[in-house]
Amino acid sequence: MHDLIIVGASFSGLMTAITASKGNKVLLIEKRKVPGTPINTTGAVPIEWIAKMGVFPPSDCIAGNLKGIEMVAPNGSRALVKNENPDGMVLYPDRFVKWLAARAEDLGCEVMTDTTFKGMSSETPPGGEEAKHRRHLVVSTNKGSFAGNYLVGADGTASIVGRTVGMGERPAPEDLHIGIEYTVRNDGIQDPEVYSLYLGHQVAPLGYAWSFPEGSEYLKIGLGIPQSTDLTAKYMMDKFLENNPRFKTAISKRNGGIIPTAPPLKTAVKGNVMLVGDAAHFCSPLHGGGIWFGMLSGQLAGKAILRGDPLLYDKLWKMELGGVLSRHYKLKKVIYGMSDKNFNDMVELLKTYARIRGSNPKLGKAAQELFFSSPGFLLEMAMKWSRNGLALDVIRRMLIPSFRIA
């Protein structure tokens, strides 16, 4: 009899295991033979966020650090903002997952690979009068059935656990992006400490393309577009490489996946079943990043399980994740309404920001110079933000320095 059964050795599932194993008997089942493969993420994470998780990766899990971002407009104009110190890193996701799995096992979690979740039922355990008032869950797999008090679904966007209990509906086509990514050699193509984002409806309609350095030797080139378009990610990727021939070097890896860019579920708890990570749509609708959101949701679920209170998980994730995910979705809607001219103007504004930032001006003077550099664009964007319900968030940001819109 297990206290907790987790389906999926994902970032979110492993973080649940690491947190809950400190006081419970935990079983984690994973359908793949090797957790973390195939790779379906760039592996980019903010250093500050990953440090807060208490599982800062060892050096052999880190491909490289990131100090800046370059935005590329549809007209080819580029804006670079680079810091003195790194604020992000690119992980080797497969190595990091393997390391997290080892951490979970060290804490007593049993990890069963090549094990497929087939369904779930509940039953009253044998015993006296007291047992009649308790029910536990029975999880069936290709390797037999296992009983547990709690079940966590960390099995991705199309969560079978979620569907089994009537929770975790599939996002609408416009809220479900298809991502494709190639790993190519970085033969002096790009600064290994800067990642680039490519904007424009001809590049990736209702999405964007990217190039993330994987250390100094490789680049991860990819893009994502929603299912609602009449185009495929592969077709747009081929076009992107044709228009950017410097990236057409030897391809060493190919991967892809489904990225939920929907709002989070209204609830991620049903009885003693909880959903974490992509299974609960805990992935940024704005940029598609899901590692940190998934890991934090797993940590919060683990804390609720330690308290023996699944409903506490719903309260915790709504407090810690709900606001930022909601704002990211509103910002995504703003971007959906932007034209290529808007993107061009935004990159020009970012270039002005980078120039002003280098001179360390006072806040008021910097804001004034930024506004008068592109008042028409800023007023148009203010209207878009207001229409998408972000006006109050802007006011909060001005009044509360610690409040983050994104």
N, C-alpha and C positions, 0 to 999 in steps of 0.2 A: 504493500500500500504506500503510495507516494503522497506527499503533501501537495505537490505541484507537478503538472505535466505541461511541457512547452513544446509546441509544434513549430519547428523552424530554427535552424542555427544561423539566423540573420544577426545583424548588429543589435537589433531590438531584442531578439530572443535570448542572445547570449548575455546582454546586460540585465535582463530579467533574471536569468539564472545566477549570475554573479551576485546580484543583490539579495535574491530570495534564499540562496543556498547557505547563507550565514546562519539560518535558523530553521531550515526545512530540508526534507528529503525531496530532491528534485530530479526529475527525469526529463531530458531534452531529446526529442526525436527529430531527425533530419533525413529528408528523402535522398539527398545526394550522398555519394560515397565519400566525397571530400568537401567539407564545409567551406564556403567562400568561393566555390567555383561552380559554374563559370563566373567571371567577374562581370558585373553589370553596373558599375559606378566609376566615376572619375577618381574617387578616393579623396577629393579635396574637402578639408575641414578647417574651421577656425581654430587656432591654437588655444585661445582662451576657453572655448567651449569644451574641447576635448580634455583639457586639463581639469575642468570642473567635474568631469565624470569620474575622476579618480582612477582612470585606466589609461594614463598617458603611454603611448606606444613606445616600445624599445626602438633603438636606432635602426635595426634591420627591418623594421616595418615601415620606415619613413623613406619615401623616394626623394623628397626634397622639400625645401621651405619656399614660401611665397611672400614677396614683399610688395607686390603691386598688381594693378589691373590696367589693361588697355582696352578701351572701347573703340570699335571700328564701325563707322557710320556707313549707310548704304552708298554714299558718294565716295567712299574710300578714305575720308578724313579720319585721323586717329587722335585719341586723347589718352595720355598716360598719367596715372597717379601712382607714385611709388614711395614707400616708406623707408626709413633708415633701418628699421628692424622688421623681421618677418612677423606677420599676423596670421598667416595660414600655412598649411602644409598639405602635401599630397602623399597619401598612404599607398602602400602596396596592400590593397584590400584583402587579398587572399591570405597574406601573411598575418595581417592584423586579426582577421577572423580566427585563424588557427591559434594565435596567441591568446585571444579572448576565450576560446574553447578550453585551452589548457588551464587558464585561470579558473574557469568554472569547475573543471574537474578537480583542481587542487582544493576547491572549497567543498567537494563532496558531490557535485552534480554528476549524474550518470548521463553520458552522451552516446546515443545510439544512432549511427549513420546507416544509410541505405535502408531506411525505415519509413514506410509510407503511411500517413494518416488516412484511415478509411471511414471513420465515423465515430459517433459518441452516443452513449446512452447514460441514464442515471439509474441507480438502484439503491435500495435500502440495505445497509450492511447487516450481516447476521449479528445477533446479540439479544440483549434483554429489552425491557421496556424503553430504556433511553435511546436505543438504536432506532426505534420506530420514528423518531423525530429528526433523524439525520439521514441524508442521502449523499452518496458519493458518485463521482463520474467514472464511467468506464470507457476508455479510449481503445478502439480497435485499430490494429495496424496489420501489415503483412507479416509481422513477426509475433503476432499474438495480441492479447488484450491486457491493458494495464489500468489499474484503479487509482484514482487520485481525488483529492478534495477540490483542487482548482485546476483550470485549464487555461493556458494562454496561447492565443493564435498569433504567431510571428511569421506567418507563411505568405506574406506579400500581398500585392494589390488584389489579386483574384483569390482571396483567402478562402480555403475550403472550410476551415474552422468557422469563419464568419457565416458562410452560406449554410453550414450545418445547423447553426442555432438561429438562423433568420436575422443575422446582423452583418453589416459590412457590404452593402450593395455596391455593384460595379459602378464607377463614375460614368457620367455622360461622356459622349465622344469628344466634346470640346474640353473636357476636364481630364482627358486621358492622353498623355503624350507618349509617342513612340520615339525612343532614343536609339541612335546608332553611333558607334565610336570605333575608330581605328587607332592603333599605336604605330607611330612612324619614328624614324630616326630624326633627331634634332641636330642636323649638321650645320650648326651656326644659324639656324632659321630664326630662333626666338630666344630672348633672354630667359634663362632657366629659372629666374625668380619672379617672372611676370606671366600671368595668364591673360588670354585675350578673349573677348566676347564680340561676335559679329552680328550686327543687327540689320534688319530690313526684310521686307516681304518677299523679295527675290532670293534672299539667303535662306530664310526659314520662316515661312508665314505663321504668325501666332506662336513663334518660338524664337530660338536663337542658335547660332553655331558657336563652338568654342575650340580653343587650343590650350590645353593645360600641360605644362612641363612635367614630365615624370623624371625628376632628377635632371642631370645635365645632358643625358644622352638621348632621351626619347620625348615625344610629344603625344598627348592623347587628343586626337582631332575628332570632333563629333558634332551632332546637332539633334534637336528634338522638335517635332511638330505634332499637333493634336490629331487624333483619329478623325476629327470632323472635316479635315481638308480632303480634297480629292487627290492629293499627292501622297507619295510614300517617302519615308525617311531615306531609304536607299537612293531613290531618284534625286532627292535634294542633295544628298551627300555627294553623289557623282557630279552634280552641277557645281557644288562648292569646291571640289577638288579641281575641276576643270578651270574654274575662275581663280584658283589659288594654287598654281602648279608647283610652288615651292614645297607644298606639303606632299607631293606625289613621290615620296621616297619609298623605300622598302617597307611594306606593311608587315609587322611581326605578329599582331593580334587583331582580332575583330570581335566585337561584342555588341550587345544591344539589350533593350529591355523596355518594360512598360513603366511609365512614371506617372503616378497619380498627382494631378495638379488641381484636385477638387478641394472643397472645404472639408474640414475634419468631420467625422461622423458626429451625430448629435449625442450619441452615447457609445462608449466602447466597452460596456459591461452588460452582460445579461446573465443573471443568476451568479454562478461561480465561474463564468467564462469571460475572459478579457481579451481584447485585441490590442496589439501594440505595433508601432512602426507603420509600414505601408498598408498593412491590413486594416488599420483604422484611418487611413489617408493622412497619416502624420508625415507629410512630405511637403516641402515648400511649394505652394502653387506659383510662386514668383520665379524661382530659379531651378526648381526641381531637385534641390539638395535634400537628402533624406537621412544621412548618417546620424547627424546630431539629434534631429527630432526623434528618430527611431531609438537611439540609445537612451535619451532622456525619458521617453515614454516607458521603455523597459525598466529603467531604474525606478520610476514612479510606481509601476505595477508591482515591482518587487517589494517596495516599501509597504504598499497596501496589503500584500499577501502576508508580510511579516506581522502586520497588525490584525490579520484575520478579517479584513473588511474590504471586500472587492469594490463596494460603492465609494470608498475613499479614493480609489484610483480615478474614478470619473471626476471627482472634485479636484484632485491634484493636477491632472493633465489640463483641465479647463483653466486652472489658475496659472499654470506654468507655460502651456503651449497654445491654449485656445485663442488668446488675443493676438499673438504674433501670426499664427496661421490664418486667422480671419483677415488681418491687415494685408498679408501677402496675397490672399485671394483677391482682395479689392484692388491691389496694385497690379495684379495680373490683368484684371478687367480694364484698368487704365491703359496698360500696354497694348491690349487687344484693340483699343480704339486709337492708337497712335499711327500716324502716316509716316512714310519714309522721310518726309520733310521734317516731321517732329523729331525723328531719330537723328537726322543731320544737325538740327538745332541743339539737341541735347548734348551731342558730342562736342559741338563748339562751346557750349556753356561749360562742359567739363574741362575743356582746354583752358578756359579762362580761370576756372577754379584752381586748376593745377598751378597756373602762373601766380595767382594771388597767394595761394597757400605757401609757395616758396618764399614769399617776402614777409611772412608772419605779421599781417596787419591786425588791427583791432577788429573785433567781431562786427561792430556796426559799420565800419568802413568797408569791410569785405562784403557784407550783405548788400550794401548800397552799390558797390561796383558790379557785383554779380547781377543784380536786378537790372541795372541800366545797360548791361552788356547785351541783354536779350529780353526786354520787357514784354514784347508780344508773345514770345514763346512761353514765358513764365505765367502770364495771365491766362493763356489758353490751357496750360497744364493745370493751373489752379481750378479752372472750371471743370476739367475732367476729374480731378481729385474730388471736388465737391459733389459732382454727380454720382460718384461711386462711394460716397459715404465716408470720405477720409478727412473732411474739414475739421471735425472734432478732434481727430487724432493729431492733426497738425497743431492745433491749439494746445493740446496736452503736451506735445513735444516741446513747445516754446516755454510752457510753464514748469514742466518737470524734466530736468536735464537727463535723468536716468531712464525716461520713457523712450522706448525704441519703436519706431514705425515699422522698420524692417530689420 
